[in-house]
Amino acid sequence: IAGITQAPTSQILAAGRRMTLRCTQDMRHNAMYWYRQDLGLGLRLIHYSNTAGTTGKGEVPDGYSVSRANTDDFPLTLASAVPSQTSVYFCASSDSPGMNTEAFFGQGTRLTVV
Amino acid sequence: GQNIDQPTEMTATEGAIVQINCTYQTSGFNGLFWYQQHAGEAPTFLSYNVLDGLEEKGRFSSFLSRSKGYSYLLLKELQMKDSASYLCAVMDSNYQLIWGAGTKLIIKP
């Protein structure tokens, strides 16, 4: 089934540990995104990539890094996790970053930093 | 700053009609999206408006007024499965989506 897959689905992580959230899409979409979703707040963009080989910072990039070595994969790394990074993380992709571009979301990763 | 406002929660009755409003202030405008998100699941696309007016898609319709910075999502013939959060998002001048916090819609029998 075509779509976008995230792993893991949930994780409890000790503060200070390094963690990579994986995201893979098989729709050959150019653009990919990482969002975090916290109760009472809208989805907030962490990092994005408009095409393979390029990345950009979103609204809340501090403490996170990404890479886009190929079209399909867009991992998100927390270098040294802190409790404020406890959140639900969604990876998304779209055919292009332009107008009228529906975004497809992965099922999310629920991360708890303790 | 950029801002998207929508009600936090609404309640409606099965079979009825409900209108979820969204007002926005953003740097530039390249379209407005509505997404549906069931609890514990990913958001899924419902509609896109870039021109003023009403777009109808089955039981769901979305309206846009760019001059007023206003949109609404209209859901008709409500079903229990429509219980979900509805997210309004605006694409700004940099083609980035700015998201509202979402409206939790509760459907009662």
HADDOCK unambig.tbl for C-alpha pairs under 7 A between the chains (distance, minus, plus):
assign (segid A and resid 40 and name CA) (segid B and resid 101 and name CA) 5.79 0.50 0.50
assign (segid A and resid 41 and name CA) (segid B and resid 101 and name CA) 4.57 0.50 0.50
assign (segid A and resid 42 and name CA) (segid B and resid 99 and name CA) 5.07 0.50 0.50
assign (segid A and resid 42 and name CA) (segid B and resid 100 and name CA) 4.78 0.50 0.50
assign (segid A and resid 42 and name CA) (segid B and resid 101 and name CA) 3.67 0.50 0.50
assign (segid A and resid 42 and name CA) (segid B and resid 102 and name CA) 6.61 0.50 0.50
assign (segid A and resid 43 and name CA) (segid B and resid 99 and name CA) 5.69 0.50 0.50
assign (segid A and resid 97 and name CA) (segid B and resid 95 and name CA) 6.25 0.50 0.50
assign (segid A and resid 98 and name CA) (segid B and resid 95 and name CA) 5.86 0.50 0.50
assign (segid A and resid 99 and name CA) (segid B and resid 30 and name CA) 6.17 0.50 0.50
assign (segid A and resid 99 and name CA) (segid B and resid 31 and name CA) 6.78 0.50 0.50
assign (segid A and resid 100 and name CA) (segid B and resid 48 and name CA) 6.61 0.50 0.50
assign (segid A and resid 102 and name CA) (segid B and resid 45 and name CA) 6.47 0.50 0.50
assign (segid A and resid 104 and name CA) (segid B and resid 44 and name CA) 6.93 0.50 0.50
assign (segid A and resid 105 and name CA) (segid B and resid 42 and name CA) 5.86 0.50 0.50
assign (segid A and resid 105 and name CA) (segid B and resid 43 and name CA) 6.42 0.50 0.50
assign (segid A and resid 106 and name CA) (segid B and resid 42 and name CA) 6.28 0.50 0.50
assign (segid A and resid 107 and name CA) (segid B and resid 41 and name CA) 5.97 0.50 0.50
assign (segid A and resid 107 and name CA) (segid B and resid 42 and name CA) 5.05 0.50 0.50
assign (segid A and resid 108 and name CA) (segid B and resid 42 and name CA) 6.53 0.50 0.50
